[in-house]
Amino acid sequence: MELLLLLLCLAGPLFYQLVCSAPIKESIRERHLQGGSKFWHLSDLHFDPTYHVNEDPTKVCFSSKGVPVTDPGLFGDFMCDSPYQLIQSAFSHMKHVDQQPDFIIWTGDSPPHVPVDELSTEAVISVISNMTHTLRQFFPELPIYPALGNHDFWPQDQLPVKTSTIYQAVAKLWTPWLNQEALATLQEGGFYSQLIKPGLRLVSLNTNLYYTPNKVTENMTDPAGQFKWLQDTLELSKQSMEKVYVIAHVPIGYLPYAKNTTAMREHHNEKLVDIFRSYSDIIQGHFYGHTHRDSMMVLLDRQGTPVNSIFVAPAVTPIKSPLEPYSNNPAVRMYLYDPQDYSLQDLWQYYLNLTEANKKEMPIWSLEYIMTEAFGIKDIQPQSLHELALTFEVQQSKTFQKYFTHFMVSYNETITCEDDCKMVQVCSVHFLDRESYSWCIKKGSTGGPL
């Protein structure tokens, strides 16, 4: 229980010296400030307070679970979850690069990947409290809208369908950001909605209720009544002529790295996709985390018309499993949106080259790409993303290889994705339901064009 004791010690506000961030080129700063409105997206912090550089490579962090680390440094290692210095450097960079964002969305997973007996309900609350207080120290006046992740509970993944100690605790922690109506459903079921701008509603879903490892909900058709609540909420938004942003941890659709595998239970995925198709005219964007990688999806209606843009943000934590051939560099991102209709216009993806940061003992956060510039598209609306995704299907597509390099957050540009790897990636972008995805995989497997 060494980890539990350390987590409890870190429960209160932390006052560390801010880690410096790399200066941002003036041209990039000016582009940020030219028109439009902006918000940040943070996901998968996975704070590991046990991280410390040690002569024994198996004892650098609990999150490596005894696997030897490869290149530990001040800002972490690819076999470990985030040290506090890494998280601080990310927040410091966000604060430095743009002083005028409208809000932050935070799509879950604060605790580390450690064995279940190294945590407890109190330890999980302690970590979420720590991350909440740290965010408030860096951004005291900025609204932050969280979604719960599958690790934001103990035992992990087992999020319940009714009120719990953790649901009540996060509702109390997030009171500065949420109104009473949002807090009421948050503490009962882990989800909420809130009007965050005139005519813009944010819906924060607890998609962990549909996550396959969640044994609590495995035989339920509508865990916590969230589907009905979502439909009622979206219907009311439609009648009120509101636009909607959907945030959650576990994404809809099929995983871009695992063939025939949805991130949540397939029948729950089918239901969510149906709901989102029905209300696609008011939904202006979907924002998820969980996979730790950078990917996009385009929701098509039944006629094949692109109707929604969906983004899965890469993680702050750099951790990977020993069997994975690649990981991700730590990342945060910013979106540009139109303040009139709340349509998404662009995204800026920032990252930390972890190897370089450890070598220089300085967190040099950099702009990895601006999506419209990197891919030659006019915006990040559904039609633009649809046309971009079609270029991925071309054999030896340089555009797809660029996309895959960004998928890994520039972890290793020499790693390529071909054959089955590419087929799974490409099918996951366009086909979010069982029927269309199966068709895509079958077509790709028989050698036909995707």
WOVEN-V194699 format. One record per residue. RES is the residue in three letters. NEAR is the number of other C-alpha atoms within 12 Angstrom. Layout:
res=<RES;RES>
near=<NEAR;NEAR>
//
This chain:
res=<MET;GLU;LEU;LEU;LEU;LEU;LEU;LEU;CYS;LEU;ALA;GLY;PRO;LEU;PHE;TYR;GLN;LEU;VAL;CYS;SER;ALA;PRO;ILE;LYS;GLU;SER;ILE;ARG;GLU;ARG;HIS;LEU;GLN;GLY;GLY;SER;LYS;PHE;TRP;HIS;LEU;SER;ASP;LEU;HIS;PHE;ASP;PRO;THR;TYR;HIS;VAL;ASN;GLU;ASP;PRO;THR;LYS;VAL;CYS;PHE;SER;SER;LYS;GLY;VAL;PRO;VAL;THR;ASP;PRO;GLY;LEU;PHE;GLY;ASP;PHE;MET;CYS;ASP;SER;PRO;TYR;GLN;LEU;ILE;GLN;SER;ALA;PHE;SER;HIS;MET;LYS;HIS;VAL;ASP;GLN;GLN;PRO;ASP;PHE;ILE;ILE;TRP;THR;GLY;ASP;SER;PRO;PRO;HIS;VAL;PRO;VAL;ASP;GLU;LEU;SER;THR;GLU;ALA;VAL;ILE;SER;VAL;ILE;SER;ASN;MET;THR;HIS;THR;LEU;ARG;GLN;PHE;PHE;PRO;GLU;LEU;PRO;ILE;TYR;PRO;ALA;LEU;GLY;ASN;HIS;ASP;PHE;TRP;PRO;GLN;ASP;GLN;LEU;PRO;VAL;LYS;THR;SER;THR;ILE;TYR;GLN;ALA;VAL;ALA;LYS;LEU;TRP;THR;PRO;TRP;LEU;ASN;GLN;GLU;ALA;LEU;ALA;THR;LEU;GLN;GLU;GLY;GLY;PHE;TYR;SER;GLN;LEU;ILE;LYS;PRO;GLY;LEU;ARG;LEU;VAL;SER;LEU;ASN;THR;ASN;LEU;TYR;TYR;THR;PRO;ASN;LYS;VAL;THR;GLU;ASN;MET;THR;ASP;PRO;ALA;GLY;GLN;PHE;LYS;TRP;LEU;GLN;ASP;THR;LEU;GLU;LEU;SER;LYS;GLN;SER;MET;GLU;LYS;VAL;TYR;VAL;ILE;ALA;HIS;VAL;PRO;ILE;GLY;TYR;LEU;PRO;TYR;ALA;LYS;ASN;THR;THR;ALA;MET;ARG;GLU;HIS;HIS;ASN;GLU;LYS;LEU;VAL;ASP;ILE;PHE;ARG;SER;TYR;SER;ASP;ILE;ILE;GLN;GLY;HIS;PHE;TYR;GLY;HIS;THR;HIS;ARG;ASP;SER;MET;MET;VAL;LEU;LEU;ASP;ARG;GLN;GLY;THR;PRO;VAL;ASN;SER;ILE;PHE;VAL;ALA;PRO;ALA;VAL;THR;PRO;ILE;LYS;SER;PRO;LEU;GLU;PRO;TYR;SER;ASN;ASN;PRO;ALA;VAL;ARG;MET;TYR;LEU;TYR;ASP;PRO;GLN;ASP;TYR;SER;LEU;GLN;ASP;LEU;TRP;GLN;TYR;TYR;LEU;ASN;LEU;THR;GLU;ALA;ASN;LYS;LYS;GLU;MET;PRO;ILE;TRP;SER;LEU;GLU;TYR;ILE;MET;THR;GLU;ALA;PHE;GLY;ILE;LYS;ASP;ILE;GLN;PRO;GLN;SER;LEU;HIS;GLU;LEU;ALA;LEU;THR;PHE;GLU;VAL;GLN;GLN;SER;LYS;THR;PHE;GLN;LYS;TYR;PHE;THR;HIS;PHE;MET;VAL;SER;TYR;ASN;GLU;THR;ILE;THR;CYS;GLU;ASP;ASP;CYS;LYS;MET;VAL;GLN;VAL;CYS;SER;VAL;HIS;PHE;LEU;ASP;ARG;GLU;SER;TYR;SER;TRP;CYS;ILE;LYS;LYS;GLY;SER;THR;GLY;GLY;PRO;LEU>
near=<17;18;32;30;20;25;34;25;20;30;25;21;21;23;18;16;12;24;29;24;29;25;21;22;16;12;13;20;19;14;21;28;18;16;15;24;30;34;38;41;45;48;48;49;51;43;50;49;40;35;37;28;24;20;15;16;24;23;23;34;38;38;41;33;28;19;23;25;32;24;25;36;33;30;44;49;43;39;43;49;47;48;39;38;37;47;45;36;43;46;40;31;35;42;34;25;37;32;23;26;29;27;33;37;41;44;49;50;45;49;50;48;41;34;21;25;18;28;33;29;31;29;40;46;38;37;46;46;33;36;44;40;27;33;40;26;22;32;28;17;18;24;30;35;48;52;49;48;47;42;43;47;41;34;28;35;33;30;39;39;31;26;22;23;25;37;36;25;29;46;37;24;32;34;24;23;31;32;21;19;18;34;31;25;33;42;32;28;37;46;49;38;38;37;27;28;20;18;24;31;33;41;44;44;45;50;49;49;45;45;38;27;21;28;21;22;27;25;16;22;22;25;31;30;25;37;30;17;24;34;25;18;33;35;24;19;29;22;14;17;19;30;38;41;43;46;44;47;48;48;48;52;48;43;40;38;32;21;26;31;28;33;37;38;34;28;27;35;34;28;28;34;37;25;29;38;29;23;33;34;28;34;40;38;42;45;48;48;47;44;41;43;42;47;42;47;44;44;47;32;25;19;10;18;21;31;33;41;40;42;47;46;50;45;48;56;49;47;47;32;24;19;10;13;18;29;38;42;46;55;52;50;46;42;40;36;32;24;22;17;25;31;30;40;34;38;38;37;42;41;45;39;37;42;30;24;31;23;18;14;22;25;37;32;40;35;32;33;29;28;36;23;17;25;27;18;24;21;28;41;36;38;25;29;38;31;25;35;35;24;26;33;30;20;21;16;21;20;25;31;30;30;34;35;29;40;40;40;40;36;33;23;19;14;20;26;31;23;21;25;24;33;39;36;42;47;44;43;46;47;42;48;41;29;20;28;34;25;23;33;33;22;19;25;20;14;14;16;21;33>
//
